[in-house]
Amino acid sequence: MKTIIYQRDGDTPSSFLSYDCPIWELGNTRDSLATVEAEEFTFPDQIIMIGTLKPYWVESCATGQFCDNSGERFSPTPLYNSSITTLRRIEWHAEWIENDKGACEALKIPFAWGANFGVQDRSIISDYVLPTQDRLGIWQPGIWQQTGSVLEPVWSLGGFYQSGCALDAIKPMYVRLCPDESQTCLQLTSTINQACQIHCGAMGDFEKDDATLSSPMTLMNHIQFGSIHYFLPNLDDSIGYQSSRVLDYDPLHVRVKLLFLRRNHGTYFANH
């Protein structure tokens, strides 16, 4: 009996820096009338899949503006323009499965495994109160309105990607807004210095995932160590696999070959 792999519905990520956790079914197609039994299948210890990367770019008219209490006005600057191309999402589309002899078989129903990046869909302002001198002549540090302290707000600006770049270069990007004469200056970074900066959402909320911000998860991290679950149709039990390493990466054709190793057999959580 021929094996078909497809992705279950309702597995779309939405939160900040959300990475897919695919749930796949292994067995007959949904149109089959046959009842699938677990003993009909032999799950391999490893699976090799080949797929291509597909970027989804940010399209937003949001601007960023620096303001302070000096009375000088700084012009808003577009956060996304022709010189700053950033990702909203990137996907790895699995299209082939490789057998133990090296031959490749096309998947009849390819599936996508991807990552979302935090972006700005509304304009943001970096509001700063300049340092002041008290009655004793001692200078008090400036305060950022978004953080209520000397910690500078930093915003997500999507993910970095350019043609031919390494997989570990595809990762979240952040932006700080600062003065540059009468213009607002956008300075990009891939890490956040937690000693003097804090990640700020567009609505003024702060992200709590400090570990991710200080050492951002790259696409390479994700596709090498991500988990997937295979289900048999009509059964609740699952077989888990984990991607262990990238076997090959062709940056010209954005093609990635991944090795998945079988994990322990167990029952998946009921809420999935």
C-alpha positions in Angstrom: 0.0 0.0 0.0 1.4 3.4 -1.0 2.1 5.9 1.8 0.6 9.4 1.6 1.7 12.2 4.0 -0.4 15.3 4.5 -0.8 18.0 7.1 -3.9 18.3 9.3 -6.0 21.4 9.2 -6.0 24.1 11.8 -2.3 24.2 12.5 -1.6 27.8 11.6 0.6 29.9 14.0 -0.2 33.4 14.9 1.8 34.7 17.9 5.1 36.6 18.0 8.0 34.5 16.8 5.7 31.5 16.4 7.1 28.4 15.0 4.9 25.7 13.4 4.6 22.3 15.2 3.3 20.3 12.3 0.8 17.4 12.9 0.8 15.0 9.9 -1.1 11.9 9.1 0.5 8.9 7.7 -1.6 6.4 5.7 -4.3 6.4 3.1 -5.9 9.6 1.7 -8.9 11.1 3.3 -11.1 9.7 0.4 -10.2 6.1 1.2 -12.9 3.9 2.6 -10.4 1.5 4.1 -10.0 1.3 7.9 -6.4 1.9 8.8 -4.9 -0.3 11.5 -1.6 0.4 13.2 -0.1 -3.0 12.3 -0.5 -2.2 8.6 2.4 0.3 8.9 6.0 0.2 9.7 7.3 3.5 10.8 10.9 4.1 9.7 13.6 5.1 12.2 14.5 8.0 10.0 13.0 10.1 7.2 14.7 12.3 4.7 12.7 15.1 3.2 13.6 17.7 0.6 11.8 21.0 0.3 12.2 24.6 -0.8 12.1 27.9 1.2 9.4 30.4 0.5 9.6 33.9 2.0 6.6 36.1 2.7 7.7 39.8 2.8 6.3 42.5 5.0 3.9 44.9 3.4 3.1 47.8 5.8 2.8 51.6 5.6 3.8 51.9 9.3 6.2 54.7 10.3 8.6 55.2 13.2 9.2 58.5 14.8 11.5 59.8 17.5 10.2 62.5 19.8 11.7 64.3 22.8 10.6 67.2 25.1 13.0 69.7 23.6 10.4 71.1 21.2 12.3 69.9 18.1 10.2 67.9 15.7 11.7 64.8 14.1 10.1 63.5 10.9 8.4 60.1 10.8 10.3 57.6 8.7 8.8 54.5 6.9 9.7 51.3 8.8 9.5 49.3 5.6 10.8 50.6 2.3 12.9 49.5 -0.6 16.2 49.5 1.3 14.8 47.4 4.2 13.3 44.1 3.1 12.1 42.0 6.0 10.1 38.8 6.4 6.7 38.4 7.9 7.0 34.6 7.5 9.2 32.0 5.9 8.2 28.4 5.1 9.9 25.2 4.2 7.7 23.4 1.7 8.4 19.7 1.9 8.0 18.3 -1.7 10.0 15.1 -1.9 10.8 12.1 0.3 14.0 10.3 -0.2 14.2 6.5 0.1 17.1 4.4 1.5 18.6 4.1 -2.0 18.7 7.8 -2.7 15.8 8.0 -5.1 13.2 10.8 -4.5 9.5 10.4 -4.6 7.3 13.5 -4.9 4.7 14.0 -2.2 1.2 14.1 -3.6 0.2 16.7 -1.1 3.2 18.8 -0.1 3.1 20.5 3.3 4.6 23.6 4.7 6.6 24.1 8.0 7.4 27.6 8.8 8.1 30.5 11.2 6.4 33.8 11.8 8.2 37.0 12.7 7.0 39.9 14.7 6.3 43.0 12.5 4.8 46.5 12.9 1.4 47.0 11.3 0.9 50.4 12.9 3.1 53.4 13.4 5.2 53.7 16.5 6.9 56.5 18.5 10.0 56.5 20.6 9.3 59.2 23.2 12.2 60.4 25.2 12.4 62.9 28.1 15.8 64.6 28.0 18.2 64.5 31.1 17.6 67.2 33.6 19.6 69.1 36.2 18.3 69.2 39.7 18.6 72.0 42.3 22.0 70.7 43.4 23.3 70.7 39.8 23.3 66.9 39.5 22.2 65.6 36.2 19.4 63.1 36.2 19.2 60.6 33.4 16.7 60.7 30.6 13.6 58.6 30.7 11.9 56.7 27.9 8.1 57.0 28.0 7.4 53.5 26.7 9.5 51.8 29.5 9.2 54.5 32.2 12.9 54.1 32.9 16.4 54.6 31.3 15.8 51.3 29.3 15.4 52.1 25.7 12.4 50.5 23.8 13.3 48.3 20.8 10.6 47.0 18.4 10.4 43.9 16.2 10.9 44.5 12.5 10.3 41.1 11.0 13.0 38.6 9.9 16.2 39.0 7.9 16.6 37.2 4.7 18.4 37.8 1.4 19.0 35.6 -1.6 21.9 33.1 -1.1 22.3 33.8 2.6 23.1 31.0 5.1 20.3 29.4 7.1 21.6 30.6 10.4 21.4 34.2 9.0 17.6 34.0 8.7 16.5 35.3 12.0 14.4 38.0 13.8 15.4 41.7 13.4 14.7 44.6 15.8 14.8 48.3 15.3 15.6 51.3 17.6 14.4 54.8 16.8 16.9 57.6 17.5 17.5 61.2 16.4 19.5 62.1 13.3 19.4 65.9 12.9 15.8 66.6 12.0 15.1 63.0 10.8 14.3 59.8 12.7 17.1 57.3 12.4 16.3 53.6 12.2 19.0 51.4 13.5 18.6 47.6 13.0 20.0 44.9 15.2 19.5 41.1 15.5 20.0 41.0 19.3 18.9 43.1 22.2 21.2 44.3 25.0 19.1 43.7 28.0 21.3 45.9 30.2 20.0 49.0 28.4 17.2 47.9 26.1 13.8 46.3 26.4 11.5 44.8 23.7 8.4 46.8 23.3 5.3 45.9 21.4 3.4 48.3 19.2 0.7 48.7 22.0 3.3 49.4 24.7 3.4 45.9 26.1 6.7 44.2 26.8 7.9 40.8 25.6 8.9 38.4 28.4 10.9 35.9 26.5 14.3 37.2 27.4 16.1 34.0 26.3 14.8 34.4 22.7 15.7 38.0 22.6 19.3 37.7 23.8 19.9 34.6 21.6 17.3 34.8 18.8 16.1 31.6 17.3 17.3 31.3 13.7 15.7 29.3 11.0 18.7 26.9 11.2 17.9 26.3 14.9 14.3 25.6 14.1 14.6 23.2 11.2 17.4 21.3 12.9 15.7 20.8 16.3 12.0 21.1 15.6 9.5 18.4 16.4 6.7 16.9 14.3 4.0 14.4 15.0 2.6 11.7 12.7 -0.8 10.3 13.2 -2.6 7.3 11.7 -6.0 8.1 10.3 -8.8 6.9 12.6 -6.4 6.5 15.5 -5.4 8.9 18.3 -1.9 7.6 18.8 1.0 9.4 17.2 4.6 8.8 16.2 7.0 11.7 16.9 10.0 12.6 14.8 12.6 15.3 15.3 14.7 17.0 12.7 18.3 16.3 13.7 20.3 18.1 11.0 20.5 19.7 7.6 21.9 17.2 5.1 22.2 19.7 2.3 21.4 23.3 1.5 21.3 24.8 -2.0 21.1 28.6 -1.5 20.7 29.2 -5.3 17.6 27.1 -5.5 16.7 27.6 -1.8 16.4 23.9 -1.4 16.9 22.2 2.0 17.3 18.5 2.7 16.4 17.5 6.3 17.0 14.3 8.3 14.2 13.4 10.8 14.8 10.8 13.5 12.0 8.8 15.1 11.2 9.7 18.7 9.4 7.5 21.3 5.9 6.3 20.5 3.3 8.0 22.6 -0.1 9.5 22.8 -0.5 13.1 21.7 -2.3 15.6 23.9 -6.0 15.7 23.7 -6.2 19.4 23.1 -4.5 18.9 19.7 
